[in-house]
Amino acid sequence: MNLDPGDNPALTQEERAIETIIAIAAGGDPSVEAFQLANDFTDRQTAKLSAWFGRWKRRYQP
């Protein structure tokens, strides 16, 4: 059973982590599950930073 934490964007980081733990307990590969969780976190943080930078850039254009 491979529950991909990134499948539901409405989940909080904690809920995605719990789903990952459940997937590992159900026989999922810990390294794959941890890698997916880490990638999901990184993607979300990168998207937030990109959005912030885009707003900043539009605000301070001459």
C-alpha positions in Angstrom: 0.0 0.0 0.0 1.6 3.3 -1.1 -0.3 6.3 0.1 1.3 9.3 -1.6 1.1 12.2 0.8 1.1 14.6 -2.2 -2.2 13.2 -3.5 -4.4 15.5 -1.4 -3.1 19.1 -1.4 -5.6 20.0 1.4 -3.8 17.9 3.9 -1.6 19.6 6.5 2.1 18.6 6.7 1.3 16.6 9.9 -1.5 14.7 8.2 0.8 13.8 5.3 3.4 12.6 7.7 0.8 10.4 9.5 -0.3 9.0 6.1 3.3 8.2 5.4 3.8 6.4 8.7 0.6 4.4 8.0 1.9 3.5 4.6 5.2 2.3 6.1 3.4 0.3 8.7 1.3 -1.3 6.0 4.4 -2.6 4.3 5.6 0.4 2.2 9.2 1.0 1.6 10.5 3.5 4.2 13.0 5.1 2.0 10.5 5.7 -0.9 7.9 7.0 1.5 10.3 9.4 3.2 11.6 10.5 -0.1 8.1 11.3 -1.3 7.3 13.2 1.9 10.5 15.2 1.7 9.9 16.0 -2.0 6.3 17.1 -1.2 7.6 19.4 1.5 10.3 20.9 -0.7 7.9 21.5 -3.5 5.4 23.3 -1.3 8.1 25.5 0.2 9.6 26.3 -3.2 6.1 27.2 -4.5 5.6 29.5 -1.5 9.0 31.2 -2.0 8.3 31.6 -5.7 4.9 33.1 -5.1 6.4 35.5 -2.5 9.2 36.5 -4.9 6.7 37.1 -7.7 4.6 39.3 -5.5 7.7 41.2 -4.3 8.9 41.7 -7.9 5.6 43.0 -9.1 5.4 45.4 -6.1 8.8 46.9 -6.5 9.0 47.2 -10.3 9.9 50.7 -11.5 
